[in-house]
Amino acid sequence: MSKIGVISDIHGNYHALAAVMEDLQVEGCDAVICLGDACGYYSMVNECLDLLRANDVIMLKGNHESYLLGEAHCPRSRSVQRCIEYQQRVITKENLEWCRMLPSFIEDGSLLAFHGGLNDPLDEYIASFDFCKAKEEYPNVALFLGGHTHIPSFQCSPGARYCNPGSVGQPRDHDPRAAYLMISEDTVDFRRTEYPIEKTIKAMKEAGFTDHFFANLPFGCRIGDPIMQGRSTDE
């Protein structure tokens, strides 16, 4: 297997993506796979999609791309819908058409990638990967890749591995650094890299968003996480 970079859940956070892509270029990856959700949450959606396209990143559709395309609405969060409505106004025609063409699954030899899970490739949260179901449906696949949870995960079973790289743009494991993954035939290497969070916050303010939408970033958590109580981005 070649050296492959795996990223997911960028969510319009261009400065996080740029830092990760720089790391991957230094590593000399043979390919980069994005497991979806380049859209949503943060304001620089075109910059993110332009960078992915310019680097020939193999891109999957996530639930936020589905929201952006008007295929579905987020059932869990009004904040998500507010961000999606902003991105629907600013996204370029070229980037929107690129999103329309994204697949939900990628299968390449012994590798299978998706955003959510096998039951729902767009919006399934996996805590414990079902290797029995996976091997029944995909007996020749040895490496399953999924995102969506924003939390890095490695699980294994005889003859198969499941990896979630975590999130580039909105980590939720209380580590604010952008997360990604390097894989090869024998190794699974989880990586983190710092990026200028203040630049993402500045871009959000310029786009008209209040701190509700970005105060979580310095704390590596979801919007509205209790860990932020009594704290602010100015600390």
CYANA upper distance limits for C-alpha pairs under 8 A (distance plus 0.5 A):
  1 MET  CA    184 SER  CA      6.03
  1 MET  CA    185 GLU  CA      5.32
  2 SER  CA     29 CYS  CA      8.39
  2 SER  CA     30 ASP  CA      6.64
  2 SER  CA     31 ALA  CA      8.45
  2 SER  CA    184 SER  CA      6.27
  2 SER  CA    185 GLU  CA      7.71
  3 LYS  CA     28 GLY  CA      8.43
  3 LYS  CA     29 CYS  CA      5.77
  3 LYS  CA     30 ASP  CA      6.04
  3 LYS  CA     31 ALA  CA      7.61
  3 LYS  CA    182 MET  CA      7.47
  3 LYS  CA    183 ILE  CA      6.36
  3 LYS  CA    184 SER  CA      5.35
  4 ILE  CA     29 CYS  CA      5.97
  4 ILE  CA     30 ASP  CA      6.37
  4 ILE  CA     31 ALA  CA      5.58
  4 ILE  CA     32 VAL  CA      6.15
  4 ILE  CA     33 ILE  CA      7.87
  4 ILE  CA    182 MET  CA      6.30
  4 ILE  CA    183 ILE  CA      5.86
  4 ILE  CA    184 SER  CA      6.96
  5 GLY  CA     24 LEU  CA      7.08
  5 GLY  CA     29 CYS  CA      6.71
  5 GLY  CA     31 ALA  CA      6.86
  5 GLY  CA     32 VAL  CA      5.05
  5 GLY  CA     33 ILE  CA      6.75
  5 GLY  CA    180 TYR  CA      7.91
  5 GLY  CA    181 LEU  CA      6.27
  5 GLY  CA    182 MET  CA      5.22
  5 GLY  CA    183 ILE  CA      7.02
  6 VAL  CA     32 VAL  CA      6.28
  6 VAL  CA     33 ILE  CA      5.42
  6 VAL  CA     34 CYS  CA      6.46
  6 VAL  CA     35 LEU  CA      7.93
  6 VAL  CA    165 PRO  CA      7.05
  6 VAL  CA    180 TYR  CA      6.50
  6 VAL  CA    181 LEU  CA      5.47
  6 VAL  CA    182 MET  CA      6.74
  6 VAL  CA    183 ILE  CA      8.13
  7 ILE  CA     32 VAL  CA      8.02
  7 ILE  CA     33 ILE  CA      6.75
  7 ILE  CA     34 CYS  CA      5.26
  7 ILE  CA     35 LEU  CA      6.78
  7 ILE  CA    165 PRO  CA      6.66
  7 ILE  CA    166 GLY  CA      8.14
  7 ILE  CA    167 SER  CA      7.69
  7 ILE  CA    168 VAL  CA      7.14
  7 ILE  CA    179 ALA  CA      8.05
  7 ILE  CA    180 TYR  CA      5.56
  7 ILE  CA    181 LEU  CA      7.03
  8 SER  CA     34 CYS  CA      5.71
  8 SER  CA     35 LEU  CA      5.27
  8 SER  CA     36 GLY  CA      6.15
  8 SER  CA     37 ASP  CA      7.11
  8 SER  CA     38 ALA  CA      7.86
  8 SER  CA    115 HIS  CA      8.44
  8 SER  CA    147 GLY  CA      6.37
  8 SER  CA    148 HIS  CA      8.00
  8 SER  CA    165 PRO  CA      7.24
  8 SER  CA    166 GLY  CA      7.18
  8 SER  CA    167 SER  CA      5.96
  8 SER  CA    168 VAL  CA      6.64
  8 SER  CA    180 TYR  CA      7.93
  9 ASP  CA     35 LEU  CA      7.79
  9 ASP  CA     36 GLY  CA      6.58
  9 ASP  CA     37 ASP  CA      5.13
  9 ASP  CA     38 ALA  CA      6.31
  9 ASP  CA     39 CYS  CA      8.47
  9 ASP  CA    147 GLY  CA      7.58
  9 ASP  CA    148 HIS  CA      7.10
  9 ASP  CA    150 HIS  CA      7.29
  9 ASP  CA    166 GLY  CA      8.07
  9 ASP  CA    167 SER  CA      5.39
  9 ASP  CA    168 VAL  CA      6.32
  9 ASP  CA    169 GLY  CA      6.62
  9 ASP  CA    170 GLN  CA      7.63
 10 ILE  CA     14 TYR  CA      8.16
 10 ILE  CA     16 ALA  CA      8.09
 10 ILE  CA     17 LEU  CA      7.04
 10 ILE  CA     36 GLY  CA      8.45
 10 ILE  CA     37 ASP  CA      6.56
 10 ILE  CA     38 ALA  CA      5.11
 10 ILE  CA     39 CYS  CA      7.45
 10 ILE  CA     48 CYS  CA      8.39
 10 ILE  CA    167 SER  CA      6.93
 10 ILE  CA    168 VAL  CA      5.36
 10 ILE  CA    169 GLY  CA      4.70
 10 ILE  CA    170 GLN  CA      7.53
 11 HIS  CA     37 ASP  CA      6.21
 11 HIS  CA     38 ALA  CA      5.21
 11 HIS  CA     39 CYS  CA      4.99
 11 HIS  CA     40 GLY  CA      5.13
 11 HIS  CA     41 TYR  CA      5.96
 11 HIS  CA     42 TYR  CA      6.37
 11 HIS  CA     45 VAL  CA      7.93
 11 HIS  CA    169 GLY  CA      6.09
 11 HIS  CA    170 GLN  CA      7.68
 12 GLY  CA     38 ALA  CA      6.43
 12 GLY  CA     39 CYS  CA      5.68
 12 GLY  CA     40 GLY  CA      6.41
 12 GLY  CA     41 TYR  CA      6.91
 12 GLY  CA     42 TYR  CA      5.00
 12 GLY  CA     43 SER  CA      6.06
 12 GLY  CA     44 MET  CA      5.31
 12 GLY  CA     45 VAL  CA      4.85
 12 GLY  CA     46 ASN  CA      8.32
 12 GLY  CA     47 GLU  CA      8.32
 12 GLY  CA     48 CYS  CA      6.51
 12 GLY  CA    169 GLY  CA      7.64
 13 ASN  CA     17 LEU  CA      6.94
 13 ASN  CA     42 TYR  CA      6.02
 13 ASN  CA     43 SER  CA      7.62
 13 ASN  CA     44 MET  CA      6.65
 13 ASN  CA     45 VAL  CA      7.97
 13 ASN  CA     48 CYS  CA      7.63
 13 ASN  CA    168 VAL  CA      8.36
 13 ASN  CA    169 GLY  CA      5.54
 13 ASN  CA    170 GLN  CA      8.44
 13 ASN  CA    200 THR  CA      6.95
 14 TYR  CA     18 ALA  CA      6.49
 14 TYR  CA     44 MET  CA      6.32
 14 TYR  CA     45 VAL  CA      7.93
 14 TYR  CA     47 GLU  CA      6.68
 14 TYR  CA     48 CYS  CA      5.65
 14 TYR  CA    169 GLY  CA      8.34
 14 TYR  CA    200 THR  CA      7.91
 15 HIS  CA     19 ALA  CA      6.84
 15 HIS  CA    195 TYR  CA      6.87
 15 HIS  CA    196 PRO  CA      7.06
 15 HIS  CA    197 ILE  CA      7.92
 15 HIS  CA    199 LYS  CA      7.60
 15 HIS  CA    200 THR  CA      6.90
 16 ALA  CA     20 VAL  CA      6.91
 16 ALA  CA    168 VAL  CA      6.60
 16 ALA  CA    169 GLY  CA      6.24
 16 ALA  CA    178 ALA  CA      6.42
 16 ALA  CA    194 GLU  CA      8.24
 16 ALA  CA    195 TYR  CA      5.94
 16 ALA  CA    196 PRO  CA      7.96
 16 ALA  CA    197 ILE  CA      8.17
 17 LEU  CA     21 MET  CA      6.55
 17 LEU  CA     48 CYS  CA      7.51
 17 LEU  CA    168 VAL  CA      6.81
 17 LEU  CA    169 GLY  CA      7.50
 17 LEU  CA    178 ALA  CA      8.30
 18 ALA  CA     22 GLU  CA      6.65
 18 ALA  CA     51 LEU  CA      8.35
 19 ALA  CA     23 ASP  CA      6.96
 19 ALA  CA    193 THR  CA      7.55
 19 ALA  CA    194 GLU  CA      7.88
 19 ALA  CA    195 TYR  CA      6.47
 20 VAL  CA     24 LEU  CA      6.76
 20 VAL  CA    168 VAL  CA      8.07
 20 VAL  CA    178 ALA  CA      7.58
 20 VAL  CA    179 ALA  CA      8.48
 20 VAL  CA    180 TYR  CA      7.89
 20 VAL  CA    193 THR  CA      7.24
 21 MET  CA     25 GLN  CA      6.63
 22 GLU  CA     26 VAL  CA      6.86
 23 ASP  CA     27 GLU  CA      6.83
 24 LEU  CA     28 GLY  CA      6.85
 24 LEU  CA     29 CYS  CA      6.58
 25 GLN  CA     29 CYS  CA      6.99
 31 ALA  CA     57 VAL  CA      7.61
 31 ALA  CA     58 ILE  CA      8.17
 32 VAL  CA     56 ASP  CA      8.42
 32 VAL  CA     57 VAL  CA      5.71
 32 VAL  CA     58 ILE  CA      6.64
 33 ILE  CA     57 VAL  CA      6.31
 33 ILE  CA     58 ILE  CA      5.17
 33 ILE  CA     59 MET  CA      6.50
 33 ILE  CA     60 LEU  CA      8.46
 34 CYS  CA     57 VAL  CA      7.22
 34 CYS  CA     58 ILE  CA      6.54
 34 CYS  CA     59 MET  CA      5.32
 34 CYS  CA     60 LEU  CA      6.68
 35 LEU  CA     59 MET  CA      6.86
 35 LEU  CA     60 LEU  CA      5.66
 35 LEU  CA     61 LYS  CA      7.71
 35 LEU  CA     62 GLY  CA      7.61
 35 LEU  CA    113 ALA  CA      7.45
 35 LEU  CA    114 PHE  CA      6.48
 35 LEU  CA    115 HIS  CA      5.50
 35 LEU  CA    145 LEU  CA      8.28
 35 LEU  CA    146 GLY  CA      7.03
 35 LEU  CA    147 GLY  CA      6.53
 36 GLY  CA     59 MET  CA      6.91
 36 GLY  CA     60 LEU  CA      5.28
 36 GLY  CA     61 LYS  CA      5.34
 36 GLY  CA     62 GLY  CA      4.69
 36 GLY  CA     63 ASN  CA      8.20
 36 GLY  CA     64 HIS  CA      8.49
 36 GLY  CA     65 GLU  CA      8.03
 36 GLY  CA    114 PHE  CA      8.39
 36 GLY  CA    115 HIS  CA      6.11
 36 GLY  CA    147 GLY  CA      8.08
 37 ASP  CA     61 LYS  CA      7.33
 37 ASP  CA     62 GLY  CA      5.18
 37 ASP  CA     63 ASN  CA      7.07
 37 ASP  CA     64 HIS  CA      5.79
 37 ASP  CA     65 GLU  CA      6.56
 37 ASP  CA    115 HIS  CA      8.47
 37 ASP  CA    148 HIS  CA      8.33
 38 ALA  CA     45 VAL  CA      7.75
 38 ALA  CA     48 CYS  CA      7.33
 38 ALA  CA     49 LEU  CA      7.47
 38 ALA  CA     62 GLY  CA      8.37
 38 ALA  CA     64 HIS  CA      8.18
 38 ALA  CA     65 GLU  CA      7.89
 39 CYS  CA     45 VAL  CA      6.30
 39 CYS  CA     64 HIS  CA      6.23
 39 CYS  CA     65 GLU  CA      6.44
 39 CYS  CA     68 LEU  CA      7.95
 39 CYS  CA     84 ILE  CA      8.31
 39 CYS  CA     87 GLN  CA      8.33
 40 GLY  CA     45 VAL  CA      8.08
 40 GLY  CA     64 HIS  CA      6.20
 40 GLY  CA     65 GLU  CA      8.26
 40 GLY  CA     68 LEU  CA      8.34
 40 GLY  CA     80 VAL  CA      7.21
 40 GLY  CA     83 CYS  CA      6.43
 40 GLY  CA     84 ILE  CA      6.11
 40 GLY  CA     87 GLN  CA      7.87
 41 TYR  CA     79 SER  CA      8.35
 41 TYR  CA     80 VAL  CA      6.65
 41 TYR  CA     83 CYS  CA      5.78
 41 TYR  CA     84 ILE  CA      7.77
 41 TYR  CA    213 PHE  CA      7.82
 42 TYR  CA     83 CYS  CA      7.43
 42 TYR  CA    200 THR  CA      8.22
 42 TYR  CA    204 MET  CA      7.12
 42 TYR  CA    213 PHE  CA      8.46
 42 TYR  CA    214 PHE  CA      8.47
 43 SER  CA     83 CYS  CA      8.06
 43 SER  CA     86 TYR  CA      8.24
 43 SER  CA     87 GLN  CA      7.49
 43 SER  CA    203 ALA  CA      7.27
 43 SER  CA    204 MET  CA      6.28
 43 SER  CA    207 ALA  CA      7.24
 44 MET  CA     48 CYS  CA      6.85
 44 MET  CA    203 ALA  CA      8.07
 45 VAL  CA     49 LEU  CA      6.72
 45 VAL  CA     87 GLN  CA      7.18
 45 VAL  CA     91 ILE  CA      7.41
 46 ASN  CA     50 ASP  CA      6.36
 46 ASN  CA     90 VAL  CA      8.39
 46 ASN  CA     91 ILE  CA      6.40
 46 ASN  CA     92 THR  CA      7.37
 46 ASN  CA     95 ASN  CA      7.43
 47 GLU  CA     51 LEU  CA      6.68
 48 CYS  CA     52 LEU  CA      6.78
 49 LEU  CA     53 ARG  CA      6.59
 49 LEU  CA     95 ASN  CA      6.98
 50 ASP  CA     54 ALA  CA      6.51
 50 ASP  CA     95 ASN  CA      7.92
 51 LEU  CA     55 ASN  CA      6.76
 52 LEU  CA     56 ASP  CA      6.79
 52 LEU  CA     57 VAL  CA      5.79
 53 ARG  CA     57 VAL  CA      6.69
 59 MET  CA    102 LEU  CA      7.05
 59 MET  CA    103 PRO  CA      8.21
 60 LEU  CA    102 LEU  CA      5.97
 60 LEU  CA    103 PRO  CA      5.86
 60 LEU  CA    104 SER  CA      6.18
 60 LEU  CA    105 PHE  CA      7.29
 60 LEU  CA    106 ILE  CA      7.98
 60 LEU  CA    114 PHE  CA      7.35
 60 LEU  CA    115 HIS  CA      7.47
 61 LYS  CA     65 GLU  CA      6.40
 61 LYS  CA     66 SER  CA      7.66
 61 LYS  CA     99 CYS  CA      7.74
 61 LYS  CA    102 LEU  CA      5.72
 61 LYS  CA    103 PRO  CA      6.23
 61 LYS  CA    104 SER  CA      5.75
 61 LYS  CA    115 HIS  CA      7.50
 61 LYS  CA    122 LEU  CA      7.65
 62 GLY  CA     66 SER  CA      7.01
 62 GLY  CA    104 SER  CA      7.90
 62 GLY  CA    115 HIS  CA      5.98
 62 GLY  CA    116 GLY  CA      8.02
 62 GLY  CA    121 PRO  CA      8.31
 62 GLY  CA    122 LEU  CA      5.58
 62 GLY  CA    123 ASP  CA      8.10
 62 GLY  CA    148 HIS  CA      8.30
 63 ASN  CA     67 TYR  CA      6.78
 63 ASN  CA    115 HIS  CA      8.43
 63 ASN  CA    122 LEU  CA      5.34
 63 ASN  CA    123 ASP  CA      6.36
 64 HIS  CA     68 LEU  CA      6.58
 64 HIS  CA     84 ILE  CA      8.27
 65 GLU  CA     69 LEU  CA      6.66
 65 GLU  CA     99 CYS  CA      7.13
 66 SER  CA     70 GLY  CA      6.87
 66 SER  CA     71 GLU  CA      5.76
 66 SER  CA     72 ALA  CA      6.55
 67 TYR  CA     71 GLU  CA      6.31
 67 TYR  CA     72 ALA  CA      5.54
 67 TYR  CA     73 HIS  CA      5.92
 67 TYR  CA     74 CYS  CA      7.38
 67 TYR  CA     84 ILE  CA      7.43
 68 LEU  CA     84 ILE  CA      6.33
 68 LEU  CA     85 GLU  CA      8.20
 68 LEU  CA     87 GLN  CA      7.80
 68 LEU  CA     88 GLN  CA      6.64
 69 LEU  CA     96 LEU  CA      8.03
 69 LEU  CA     99 CYS  CA      8.19
 69 LEU  CA    100 ARG  CA      7.64
 73 HIS  CA     81 GLN  CA      7.68
 74 CYS  CA     78 ARG  CA      8.19
 74 CYS  CA     80 VAL  CA      7.29
 74 CYS  CA     81 GLN  CA      7.00
 77 SER  CA     81 GLN  CA      7.24
 78 ARG  CA     82 ARG  CA      6.73
 79 SER  CA     83 CYS  CA      6.88
 79 SER  CA    213 PHE  CA      7.87
 80 VAL  CA     84 ILE  CA      6.66
 81 GLN  CA     85 GLU  CA      6.57
 82 ARG  CA     86 TYR  CA      6.97
 83 CYS  CA     87 GLN  CA      6.84
 84 ILE  CA     88 GLN  CA      6.55
 85 GLU  CA     89 ARG  CA      7.00
 86 TYR  CA     90 VAL  CA      7.09
 87 GLN  CA     91 ILE  CA      6.16
 91 ILE  CA     95 ASN  CA      7.09
 91 ILE  CA     96 LEU  CA      6.99
 92 THR  CA     96 LEU  CA      6.69
 93 LYS  CA     97 GLU  CA      6.64
 94 GLU  CA     98 TRP  CA      6.72
 95 ASN  CA     99 CYS  CA      6.78
 96 LEU  CA    100 ARG  CA      6.94
 97 GLU  CA    101 MET  CA      7.20
 98 TRP  CA    102 LEU  CA      7.35
104 SER  CA    114 PHE  CA      6.62
104 SER  CA    115 HIS  CA      7.80
104 SER  CA    121 PRO  CA      6.57
104 SER  CA    122 LEU  CA      7.55
105 PHE  CA    112 LEU  CA      7.64
105 PHE  CA    113 ALA  CA      6.21
105 PHE  CA    114 PHE  CA      5.38
105 PHE  CA    115 HIS  CA      8.37
105 PHE  CA    121 PRO  CA      7.58
106 ILE  CA    111 LEU  CA      8.46
106 ILE  CA    112 LEU  CA      6.19
106 ILE  CA    113 ALA  CA      5.61
106 ILE  CA    114 PHE  CA      7.17
107 GLU  CA    111 LEU  CA      6.20
107 GLU  CA    112 LEU  CA      4.91
107 GLU  CA    113 ALA  CA      6.94
108 ASP  CA    112 LEU  CA      6.97
109 GLY  CA    140 ASN  CA      8.06
109 GLY  CA    141 VAL  CA      7.46
110 SER  CA    140 ASN  CA      6.35
110 SER  CA    141 VAL  CA      4.57
110 SER  CA    142 ALA  CA      5.66
110 SER  CA    143 LEU  CA      6.77
111 LEU  CA    141 VAL  CA      5.98
111 LEU  CA    142 ALA  CA      6.76
111 LEU  CA    143 LEU  CA      5.37
111 LEU  CA    144 PHE  CA      6.53
111 LEU  CA    145 LEU  CA      8.21
112 LEU  CA    141 VAL  CA      7.04
112 LEU  CA    143 LEU  CA      6.87
112 LEU  CA    144 PHE  CA      5.48
112 LEU  CA    145 LEU  CA      6.76
113 ALA  CA    144 PHE  CA      6.34
113 ALA  CA    145 LEU  CA      5.04
113 ALA  CA    146 GLY  CA      6.51
114 PHE  CA    118 LEU  CA      8.19
114 PHE  CA    121 PRO  CA      6.10
114 PHE  CA    122 LEU  CA      8.04
114 PHE  CA    145 LEU  CA      6.78
114 PHE  CA    146 GLY  CA      5.66
114 PHE  CA    147 GLY  CA      7.84
115 HIS  CA    121 PRO  CA      6.08
115 HIS  CA    122 LEU  CA      5.98
115 HIS  CA    123 ASP  CA      8.01
115 HIS  CA    145 LEU  CA      8.41
115 HIS  CA    146 GLY  CA      5.51
115 HIS  CA    147 GLY  CA      5.45
115 HIS  CA    148 HIS  CA      6.37
116 GLY  CA    120 ASP  CA      6.67
116 GLY  CA    121 PRO  CA      5.04
116 GLY  CA    122 LEU  CA      5.28
116 GLY  CA    123 ASP  CA      5.54
116 GLY  CA    124 GLU  CA      4.99
116 GLY  CA    125 TYR  CA      6.52
116 GLY  CA    126 ILE  CA      7.77
116 GLY  CA    146 GLY  CA      6.35
116 GLY  CA    147 GLY  CA      6.43
116 GLY  CA    148 HIS  CA      6.02
117 GLY  CA    121 PRO  CA      5.23
117 GLY  CA    122 LEU  CA      7.68
117 GLY  CA    123 ASP  CA      7.88
117 GLY  CA    124 GLU  CA      5.71
117 GLY  CA    125 TYR  CA      7.51
117 GLY  CA    126 ILE  CA      7.21
117 GLY  CA    146 GLY  CA      7.06
118 LEU  CA    134 ALA  CA      7.97
119 ASN  CA    124 GLU  CA      7.52
120 ASP  CA    124 GLU  CA      5.76
123 ASP  CA    148 HIS  CA      7.81
124 GLU  CA    148 HIS  CA      8.11
125 TYR  CA    148 HIS  CA      7.03
125 TYR  CA    149 THR  CA      6.50
126 ILE  CA    149 THR  CA      7.77
128 SER  CA    155 GLN  CA      8.43
129 PHE  CA    155 GLN  CA      7.75
129 PHE  CA    162 TYR  CA      7.57
130 ASP  CA    134 ALA  CA      6.73
131 PHE  CA    135 LYS  CA      6.43
131 PHE  CA    157 SER  CA      7.39
131 PHE  CA    160 ALA  CA      8.11
132 CYS  CA    136 GLU  CA      6.72
133 LYS  CA    137 GLU  CA      6.78
134 ALA  CA    138 TYR  CA      6.23
134 ALA  CA    139 PRO  CA      7.97
135 LYS  CA    139 PRO  CA      5.01
135 LYS  CA    140 ASN  CA      8.06
135 LYS  CA    141 VAL  CA      7.79
141 VAL  CA    160 ALA  CA      7.70
142 ALA  CA    159 GLY  CA      6.47
142 ALA  CA    160 ALA  CA      4.77
142 ALA  CA    161 ARG  CA      6.65
143 LEU  CA    160 ALA  CA      6.24
143 LEU  CA    161 ARG  CA      5.44
143 LEU  CA    162 TYR  CA      6.45
143 LEU  CA    163 CYS  CA      8.18
144 PHE  CA    160 ALA  CA      8.12
144 PHE  CA    161 ARG  CA      6.63
144 PHE  CA    162 TYR  CA      5.16
144 PHE  CA    163 CYS  CA      6.90
145 LEU  CA    162 TYR  CA      6.32
145 LEU  CA    163 CYS  CA      5.59
145 LEU  CA    164 ASN  CA      6.49
146 GLY  CA    162 TYR  CA      8.07
146 GLY  CA    163 CYS  CA      6.93
146 GLY  CA    164 ASN  CA      5.61
146 GLY  CA    165 PRO  CA      8.26
147 GLY  CA    164 ASN  CA      5.66
147 GLY  CA    165 PRO  CA      7.14
147 GLY  CA    166 GLY  CA      6.98
147 GLY  CA    167 SER  CA      8.19
148 HIS  CA    166 GLY  CA      8.42
149 THR  CA    166 GLY  CA      7.51
149 THR  CA    167 SER  CA      8.44
150 HIS  CA    165 PRO  CA      8.45
150 HIS  CA    166 GLY  CA      4.98
150 HIS  CA    167 SER  CA      5.02
150 HIS  CA    170 GLN  CA      7.38
150 HIS  CA    171 PRO  CA      5.87
150 HIS  CA    172 ARG  CA      6.03
150 HIS  CA    173 ASP  CA      8.07
151 ILE  CA    164 ASN  CA      7.69
151 ILE  CA    165 PRO  CA      7.79
151 ILE  CA    166 GLY  CA      4.80
151 ILE  CA    167 SER  CA      7.11
151 ILE  CA    171 PRO  CA      7.10
151 ILE  CA    172 ARG  CA      6.35
151 ILE  CA    173 ASP  CA      6.20
152 PRO  CA    163 CYS  CA      8.07
152 PRO  CA    164 ASN  CA      5.61
152 PRO  CA    165 PRO  CA      5.39
152 PRO  CA    166 GLY  CA      4.49
152 PRO  CA    167 SER  CA      8.13
152 PRO  CA    173 ASP  CA      8.45
152 PRO  CA    179 ALA  CA      8.19
152 PRO  CA    190 PHE  CA      8.32
153 SER  CA    162 TYR  CA      8.29
153 SER  CA    163 CYS  CA      6.12
153 SER  CA    164 ASN  CA      5.37
153 SER  CA    165 PRO  CA      7.27
153 SER  CA    166 GLY  CA      7.75
154 PHE  CA    161 ARG  CA      7.89
154 PHE  CA    162 TYR  CA      6.34
154 PHE  CA    163 CYS  CA      5.22
154 PHE  CA    164 ASN  CA      7.05
155 GLN  CA    161 ARG  CA      6.37
155 GLN  CA    162 TYR  CA      5.62
155 GLN  CA    163 CYS  CA      7.06
156 CYS  CA    160 ALA  CA      6.40
156 CYS  CA    161 ARG  CA      4.81
156 CYS  CA    162 TYR  CA      6.59
157 SER  CA    161 ARG  CA      6.73
165 PRO  CA    179 ALA  CA      6.92
165 PRO  CA    180 TYR  CA      5.42
165 PRO  CA    181 LEU  CA      5.61
165 PRO  CA    190 PHE  CA      7.35
166 GLY  CA    171 PRO  CA      7.12
166 GLY  CA    179 ALA  CA      6.00
166 GLY  CA    180 TYR  CA      6.84
167 SER  CA    171 PRO  CA      5.36
167 SER  CA    172 ARG  CA      8.15
167 SER  CA    178 ALA  CA      6.95
167 SER  CA    179 ALA  CA      5.81
167 SER  CA    180 TYR  CA      7.46
168 VAL  CA    177 ARG  CA      8.39
168 VAL  CA    178 ALA  CA      4.86
168 VAL  CA    179 ALA  CA      5.46
168 VAL  CA    180 TYR  CA      6.98
169 GLY  CA    178 ALA  CA      6.73
170 GLN  CA    176 PRO  CA      8.09
170 GLN  CA    178 ALA  CA      8.07
170 GLN  CA    217 LEU  CA      7.04
170 GLN  CA    220 GLY  CA      7.27
170 GLN  CA    221 CYS  CA      7.51
170 GLN  CA    222 ARG  CA      7.59
171 PRO  CA    175 ASP  CA      7.12
171 PRO  CA    176 PRO  CA      6.46
171 PRO  CA    177 ARG  CA      7.74
171 PRO  CA    178 ALA  CA      7.22
171 PRO  CA    179 ALA  CA      7.58
171 PRO  CA    217 LEU  CA      8.30
171 PRO  CA    220 GLY  CA      5.54
171 PRO  CA    221 CYS  CA      6.45
171 PRO  CA    222 ARG  CA      8.03
172 ARG  CA    176 PRO  CA      8.37
172 ARG  CA    220 GLY  CA      5.65
172 ARG  CA    221 CYS  CA      4.46
172 ARG  CA    222 ARG  CA      6.17
173 ASP  CA    220 GLY  CA      6.60
173 ASP  CA    221 CYS  CA      6.84
174 HIS  CA    219 PHE  CA      6.23
174 HIS  CA    220 GLY  CA      4.61
174 HIS  CA    221 CYS  CA      5.97
175 ASP  CA    219 PHE  CA      7.16
175 ASP  CA    220 GLY  CA      5.16
175 ASP  CA    221 CYS  CA      8.29
176 PRO  CA    194 GLU  CA      8.30
176 PRO  CA    217 LEU  CA      6.70
176 PRO  CA    218 PRO  CA      6.06
176 PRO  CA    219 PHE  CA      6.14
176 PRO  CA    220 GLY  CA      4.34
176 PRO  CA    221 CYS  CA      8.06
177 ARG  CA    192 ARG  CA      6.19
177 ARG  CA    193 THR  CA      5.80
177 ARG  CA    194 GLU  CA      5.29
177 ARG  CA    195 TYR  CA      7.35
177 ARG  CA    220 GLY  CA      7.87
178 ALA  CA    192 ARG  CA      5.97
178 ALA  CA    193 THR  CA      5.80
178 ALA  CA    194 GLU  CA      6.77
178 ALA  CA    195 TYR  CA      7.68
179 ALA  CA    190 PHE  CA      7.99
179 ALA  CA    191 ARG  CA      6.36
179 ALA  CA    192 ARG  CA      5.13
179 ALA  CA    193 THR  CA      7.24
180 TYR  CA    190 PHE  CA      6.70
180 TYR  CA    191 ARG  CA      5.85
180 TYR  CA    192 ARG  CA      6.90
181 LEU  CA    188 VAL  CA      7.72
181 LEU  CA    189 ASP  CA      6.28
181 LEU  CA    190 PHE  CA      5.18
181 LEU  CA    191 ARG  CA      6.22
182 MET  CA    187 THR  CA      8.49
182 MET  CA    188 VAL  CA      6.58
182 MET  CA    189 ASP  CA      5.53
182 MET  CA    190 PHE  CA      6.93
182 MET  CA    191 ARG  CA      7.88
183 ILE  CA    187 THR  CA      6.23
183 ILE  CA    188 VAL  CA      5.22
183 ILE  CA    189 ASP  CA      6.69
184 SER  CA    188 VAL  CA      7.22
196 PRO  CA    200 THR  CA      7.66
197 ILE  CA    201 ILE  CA      6.86
197 ILE  CA    217 LEU  CA      7.60
197 ILE  CA    218 PRO  CA      7.49
198 GLU  CA    202 LYS  CA      6.56
199 LYS  CA    203 ALA  CA      6.71
200 THR  CA    204 MET  CA      6.79
201 ILE  CA    205 LYS  CA      6.78
201 ILE  CA    214 PHE  CA      6.79
202 LYS  CA    206 GLU  CA      6.72
203 ALA  CA    207 ALA  CA      6.72
204 MET  CA    208 GLY  CA      6.99
204 MET  CA    209 PHE  CA      6.00
204 MET  CA    210 THR  CA      8.31
204 MET  CA    214 PHE  CA      8.02
205 LYS  CA    209 PHE  CA      5.71
205 LYS  CA    210 THR  CA      7.06
205 LYS  CA    211 ASP  CA      8.32
209 PHE  CA    213 PHE  CA      7.13
210 THR  CA    214 PHE  CA      8.17
211 ASP  CA    215 ALA  CA      5.76
212 HIS  CA    216 ASN  CA      8.42
212 HIS  CA    223 ILE  CA      7.59
212 HIS  CA    224 GLY  CA      7.94
213 PHE  CA    223 ILE  CA      6.93
214 PHE  CA    223 ILE  CA      7.77
215 ALA  CA    219 PHE  CA      8.47
215 ALA  CA    223 ILE  CA      7.97
215 ALA  CA    228 MET  CA      8.43
215 ALA  CA    232 SER  CA      6.93
215 ALA  CA    233 THR  CA      6.01
216 ASN  CA    220 GLY  CA      6.84
216 ASN  CA    221 CYS  CA      6.01
216 ASN  CA    222 ARG  CA      6.58
216 ASN  CA    223 ILE  CA      6.02
216 ASN  CA    224 GLY  CA      7.69
216 ASN  CA    225 ASP  CA      7.85
216 ASN  CA    228 MET  CA      7.46
216 ASN  CA    233 THR  CA      8.49
217 LEU  CA    221 CYS  CA      7.08
217 LEU  CA    222 ARG  CA      8.45
218 PRO  CA    233 THR  CA      7.30
219 PHE  CA    227 ILE  CA      8.34
219 PHE  CA    228 MET  CA      7.89
221 CYS  CA    225 ASP  CA      6.75
221 CYS  CA    227 ILE  CA      8.38
224 GLY  CA    228 MET  CA      7.78
225 ASP  CA    229 GLN  CA      8.43
228 MET  CA    232 SER  CA      7.67
231 ARG  CA    235 GLU  CA      7.57
